[in-house]
Amino acid sequence: MRIVFAGTPEFAVPPLQALLQSQHNICGVYTQPDRPAGRGRKLTPGPVKSVALEAGLPVFQPESFKCAESQAVLRDLRPDLIIVVAYGLILPESVIGIPPLGCVNIHASLLPRWRGAAPIQLAILAGDKETGVTIMFIEPRLDAGPMLHKRCCSIQRGASSGQLHDQLALMGAEALMETLPAIEAGTVRPEIQNEEAVTYAAKLSKEEAVLDWNQPAAVLERQVAAFNPWPVAETRFQNLPLRIWRAEALETQEQFAPGTVIKGKDTLEIATGQGLLRLLELQLPGGKRIATRDFLNAQTSPLLHLGNPT
């Protein structure tokens, strides 16, 4: 098949690499325009663009598909199929109708659960026991198209969204390659999504990363995992933001005011609305991520309370 691939971040790299190793012809790669990055705010290509250029593929970076010129360029590529993976641009109906075999998407959840921008993080936050990837046809509504194939995996306790992201990216590539033969042969059997089971995963904000010590420790443990590597869970320590990269919930029969610090020789446990949260890896502004033991060794004043005392 003649395939146009559209993707931008690291999540889209394994599927692109899988296509490069296949017999299909990648006639073009679409990706977001280069964005400023780093301290110098230098325009930097995304991961997909870097892989595509290294492979000698033609790269296109339109700001949108609203203009007729952008659509004409895509139409001239004569794709049989368009594959979209975390591209970042919405495809209008006029573009979806260009390839005769349609447009397919790899979504990082078991649809119809967690449509939207942050399915990996929301699955962890909600305490889901499993997640996976869904291959689906694209239609104008967000992540609402008919499903072609799913692959599942369990969510291990303490697994960060970064770890789950990498696992699902590889799984998405495998699921895509399993689906392409049926798409090419015209033998796929699309399954309509159950609208009554739909949940949405809105884009995350930094404000959501601030821990509320009145919440149960189990909820806070999931927050820490879900917000690693972005935006990273945090609290206040001596009027400074303290980032928490890893933590685990503990049960206790003792009662402490939420935010109270229970400090051991090498451990740091914080009282919550229910149970304790043991902090495992921390970071102060301008510092590196360090184990709690090293953090405690560097402190000269007593630790009594984290967050904003009530």
Secondary structure as the mmCIF struct_conf table of DSSP 4:
data_model
#
loop_
_struct_conf.conf_type_id
_struct_conf.id
_struct_conf.beg_label_comp_id
_struct_conf.beg_label_asym_id
_struct_conf.beg_label_seq_id
_struct_conf.end_label_comp_id
_struct_conf.end_label_asym_id
_struct_conf.end_label_seq_id
STRN STRN1 ARG A 2 GLY A 7
BEND BEND1 PRO A 9 PRO A 9
HELX_RH_3T_P HELX_RH_3T_P1 GLU A 10 ALA A 12
HELX_RH_AL_P HELX_RH_AL_P1 VAL A 13 LEU A 20
TURN_TY1_P TURN_TY1_P1 GLN A 21 GLN A 21
BEND BEND2 SER A 22 HIS A 24
STRN STRN2 ASN A 25 TYR A 30
HELX_LH_PP_P HELX_LH_PP_P1 GLN A 32 ASP A 34
STRN STRN3 ARG A 35 ALA A 37
TURN_TY1_P TURN_TY1_P2 GLY A 38 ARG A 41
STRN STRN4 LYS A 42 THR A 44
HELX_RH_AL_P HELX_RH_AL_P2 PRO A 47 GLU A 54
TURN_TY1_P TURN_TY1_P3 ALA A 55 GLY A 56
STRN STRN5 VAL A 59 PHE A 60
BEND BEND3 GLU A 63 GLU A 63
BEND BEND4 PHE A 65 PHE A 65
BEND BEND5 CYS A 67 CYS A 67
HELX_RH_AL_P HELX_RH_AL_P3 ALA A 68 ASP A 76
TURN_TY1_P TURN_TY1_P4 LEU A 77 LEU A 77
BEND BEND6 ASP A 80 ASP A 80
STRN STRN6 LEU A 81 VAL A 85
BEND BEND7 ALA A 86 ALA A 86
BEND BEND8 LEU A 89 LEU A 89
HELX_LH_PP_P HELX_LH_PP_P2 ILE A 90 PRO A 92
HELX_RH_AL_P HELX_RH_AL_P4 GLU A 93 ILE A 96
TURN_TY1_P TURN_TY1_P5 GLY A 97 GLY A 97
BEND BEND9 ILE A 98 PRO A 99
TURN_TY1_P TURN_TY1_P6 PRO A 100 LEU A 101
STRN STRN7 CYS A 103 HIS A 107
BEND BEND10 ALA A 108 LEU A 110
TURN_TY1_P TURN_TY1_P7 LEU A 111 TRP A 114
STRN STRN8 ARG A 115 GLY A 116
BEND BEND11 ALA A 117 ALA A 117
HELX_RH_AL_P HELX_RH_AL_P5 PRO A 119 LEU A 125
TURN_TY1_P TURN_TY1_P8 ALA A 126 GLY A 127
BEND BEND12 LYS A 129 LYS A 129
STRN STRN9 GLU A 130 PHE A 137
BEND BEND13 PRO A 140 ARG A 141
TURN_TY1_P TURN_TY1_P9 LEU A 142 ASP A 143
BEND BEND14 GLY A 145 GLY A 145
HELX_LH_PP_P HELX_LH_PP_P3 PRO A 146 PRO A 146
STRN STRN10 MET A 147 SER A 154
TURN_TY1_P TURN_TY1_P10 ARG A 157 GLY A 158
HELX_RH_AL_P HELX_RH_AL_P6 SER A 161 ALA A 185
TURN_TY1_P TURN_TY1_P11 GLY A 186 GLY A 186
STRN STRN11 GLU A 191 GLU A 191
HELX_RH_3T_P HELX_RH_3T_P2 GLU A 195 ALA A 197
STRN STRN12 TYR A 200 ALA A 201
HELX_LH_PP_P HELX_LH_PP_P4 ALA A 202 LEU A 204
HELX_RH_3T_P HELX_RH_3T_P3 LYS A 206 ALA A 209
STRN STRN13 VAL A 210 VAL A 210
TURN_TY1_P TURN_TY1_P12 TRP A 213 ASN A 214
BEND BEND15 GLN A 215 GLN A 215
STRN STRN14 PRO A 216 PRO A 216
HELX_RH_AL_P HELX_RH_AL_P7 ALA A 217 ALA A 226
TURN_TY1_P TURN_TY1_P13 PHE A 227 PRO A 231
STRN STRN15 ALA A 233 PHE A 237
TURN_TY1_P TURN_TY1_P14 GLN A 238 ASN A 239
STRN STRN16 LEU A 240 LEU A 250
BEND BEND16 GLN A 253 GLU A 254
TURN_TY1_P TURN_TY1_P15 PRO A 258 GLY A 259
STRN STRN17 THR A 260 THR A 260
STRN STRN18 VAL A 261 LYS A 263
BEND BEND17 LYS A 265 ASP A 266
STRN STRN19 LEU A 268 ALA A 271
BEND BEND18 GLY A 273 GLY A 273
STRN STRN20 GLN A 274 GLN A 274
BEND BEND19 GLY A 275 GLY A 275
STRN STRN21 LEU A 276 GLN A 283
TURN_TY1_P TURN_TY1_P16 PRO A 285 GLY A 286
BEND BEND20 GLY A 287 GLY A 287
STRN STRN22 ILE A 290 ALA A 291
HELX_RH_AL_P HELX_RH_AL_P8 THR A 292 ASN A 297
TURN_TY1_P TURN_TY1_P17 ALA A 298 ALA A 298
BEND BEND21 SER A 301 SER A 301
STRN STRN23 HIS A 305 HIS A 305
BEND BEND22 GLY A 307 GLY A 307
#
